[in-house]
Amino acid sequence: MSDGGSRGRGRPGDGAREEPAVRRPGFVVLGAEALPPATNVVRPVPQPLTHELVVDQPFTLDRPGGDRGPDGVLPAGTRVAVLHAGDDRCRAVTSSGLAVDVPRAALRELPPGA
Protein backbone atom coordinates (compact mmCIF):
# COMPACT_ATOMS: atom_id res chain seq x y z
CA MET A 1 0.00 0.00 0.00
CA SER A 2 1.33 3.45 -0.91
CA ASP A 3 1.33 6.51 1.32
CA GLY A 4 0.79 8.77 -1.74
CA GLY A 5 4.26 10.22 -1.47
CA SER A 6 5.71 8.54 -4.57
CA ARG A 7 7.36 10.97 -6.99
CA GLY A 8 7.53 8.51 -9.87
CA ARG A 9 5.31 8.35 -12.88
CA GLY A 10 2.48 5.89 -12.89
CA ARG A 11 0.82 4.16 -10.00
CA PRO A 12 2.67 2.73 -7.03
CA GLY A 13 3.63 -0.87 -7.59
CA ASP A 14 3.44 -0.79 -11.42
CA GLY A 15 7.22 -0.93 -11.79
CA ALA A 16 7.64 2.80 -12.49
CA ARG A 17 10.94 4.16 -11.27
CA GLU A 18 11.23 7.37 -9.32
CA GLU A 19 12.46 10.35 -11.30
CA PRO A 20 15.52 12.14 -10.02
CA ALA A 21 14.99 15.46 -8.28
CA VAL A 22 15.10 18.53 -10.51
CA ARG A 23 18.38 20.41 -10.22
CA ARG A 24 18.23 24.14 -10.78
CA PRO A 25 21.19 26.46 -11.23
CA GLY A 26 21.98 28.95 -8.52
CA PHE A 27 20.63 32.48 -8.80
CA VAL A 28 22.57 35.60 -9.61
CA VAL A 29 21.71 39.09 -8.40
CA LEU A 30 22.39 41.57 -11.17
CA GLY A 31 24.00 44.88 -10.38
CA ALA A 32 22.66 48.35 -11.09
CA GLU A 33 24.43 48.33 -14.46
CA ALA A 34 21.81 45.81 -15.67
CA LEU A 35 19.07 48.47 -15.39
CA PRO A 36 18.54 51.07 -18.08
CA PRO A 37 19.71 54.54 -17.05
CA ALA A 38 17.02 56.88 -15.71
CA THR A 39 17.36 58.98 -18.89
CA ASN A 40 16.08 55.97 -20.86
CA VAL A 41 12.96 55.40 -18.76
CA VAL A 42 9.76 57.43 -19.05
CA ARG A 43 6.89 56.99 -16.58
CA PRO A 44 4.06 57.31 -17.23
CA VAL A 45 4.29 56.38 -20.90
CA PRO A 46 2.91 59.17 -23.11
CA GLN A 47 -0.32 58.27 -24.88
CA PRO A 48 -1.25 57.82 -27.60
CA LEU A 49 1.55 56.02 -29.37
CA THR A 50 1.72 57.99 -32.60
CA HIS A 51 4.37 56.31 -34.75
CA GLU A 52 5.76 52.89 -35.55
CA LEU A 53 9.15 51.67 -36.65
CA VAL A 54 9.30 50.59 -40.29
CA VAL A 55 12.62 48.72 -39.89
CA ASP A 56 14.37 46.83 -37.09
CA GLN A 57 16.17 49.56 -35.19
CA PRO A 58 19.30 48.99 -33.07
CA PHE A 59 19.57 51.36 -30.11
CA THR A 60 22.08 52.35 -27.48
CA LEU A 61 21.32 53.41 -23.95
CA ASP A 62 22.52 56.71 -22.49
CA ARG A 63 25.59 55.28 -20.78
CA PRO A 64 29.08 56.73 -20.69
CA GLY A 65 31.52 55.11 -23.07
CA GLY A 66 31.72 55.34 -26.80
CA ASP A 67 31.94 52.50 -29.28
CA ARG A 68 30.40 49.58 -27.45
CA GLY A 69 27.79 48.59 -30.01
CA PRO A 70 24.01 48.51 -29.68
CA ASP A 71 22.31 47.59 -26.40
CA GLY A 72 19.34 46.06 -28.19
CA VAL A 73 17.07 46.16 -31.21
CA LEU A 74 13.52 47.43 -31.45
CA PRO A 75 11.73 45.30 -34.07
CA ALA A 76 9.90 46.81 -37.04
CA GLY A 77 6.28 47.46 -36.09
CA THR A 78 7.11 48.67 -32.56
CA ARG A 79 4.76 51.52 -31.72
CA VAL A 80 6.22 54.60 -30.06
CA ALA A 81 5.37 58.09 -28.91
CA VAL A 82 7.75 60.76 -30.22
CA LEU A 83 8.92 63.06 -27.43
CA HIS A 84 10.88 65.45 -29.60
CA ALA A 85 12.18 65.43 -33.13
CA GLY A 86 15.32 66.87 -34.63
CA ASP A 87 16.28 67.10 -38.26
CA ASP A 88 17.56 63.53 -38.51
CA ARG A 89 16.75 61.84 -35.17
CA CYS A 90 13.82 61.55 -32.77
CA ARG A 91 13.55 60.67 -29.11
CA ALA A 92 10.90 57.95 -29.01
CA VAL A 93 9.27 56.04 -26.12
CA THR A 94 7.98 52.48 -26.41
CA SER A 95 4.86 51.17 -24.67
CA SER A 96 7.11 49.77 -21.93
CA GLY A 97 8.60 53.22 -21.24
CA LEU A 98 11.98 52.72 -22.91
CA ALA A 99 13.16 56.03 -24.39
CA VAL A 100 15.79 55.90 -27.14
CA ASP A 101 16.97 57.96 -30.09
CA VAL A 102 16.00 56.61 -33.51
CA PRO A 103 16.46 57.95 -37.03
CA ARG A 104 13.50 59.99 -38.22
CA ALA A 105 13.50 57.94 -41.44
CA ALA A 106 12.83 54.76 -39.40
CA LEU A 107 9.42 56.07 -38.25
CA ARG A 108 6.02 56.13 -39.89
CA GLU A 109 3.19 58.20 -38.46
CA LEU A 110 0.14 56.17 -37.50
CA PRO A 111 -3.31 57.26 -38.63
CA PRO A 112 -5.39 58.87 -35.84
CA GLY A 113 -7.09 56.31 -33.64
CA ALA A 114 -4.85 53.43 -34.78
Number of C-alpha atoms within 10 A of each C-alpha: 5 8 6 8 7 14 14 13 12 12 12 16 9 8 10 13 13 11 10 8 7 5 6 6 5 5 6 6 6 8 7 8 8 8 10 15 14 11 12 19 17 15 9 9 17 16 11 14 21 19 22 21 21 16 15 13 18 15 16 15 17 15 11 7 6 6 6 8 9 11 11 11 11 16 14 14 14 17 23 28 22 25 13 10 14 9 7 9 15 20 18 26 25 21 17 12 17 19 26 21 21 21 16 17 12 16 24 16 15 13 8 8 7 8
